[in-house]
Amino acid sequence: MVSTGKPDSAGTIRVAVIEDQHRMREGLRWLIEGSDGFQCAADWSSMEEALAAPHLPLLNVILLDLGLPGMSGIQGIVLLRELYPNASIVVLTVYADNESVFDPRGGAFSPLPASRASAIRPHPP
């Protein structure tokens, strides 16, 4: 089954986290699980771990750290887009230089300022 990119019938948005720093990953999981309408479907410490994991058919959002050890988030974006074509990929980064963030190998994407984070949640019609 391919992800539709839409919340499930209960309206739950399923999120996966790819972050190498344990405390950050656990904090994101805690934040997601504590937010109404969101579920942390998986969390992985590396791109290799995420790509080797069983496919999550109803994944809506992937929170992705760019600065991962081994395969970077930038290198993995193309593969994640193949596995989860309808999931939104939200990049987490501490990089300040555009070259690190807008690497063309990852495909076109645009940053989401923290002030627009509510855009991830679908708004009722």
ABEGO torsion letter per residue (X at the ends): XBBAGBBBAAGBBBBBBBBABAAAAAAAAAAAAABBGBBBABBBABAAAAAABBBBAABABBBBBABBBEBBAAAAAAAAAAABAABBBBBBBABABAAAAABAAAEBBBBBBAAAAAAABBBBX
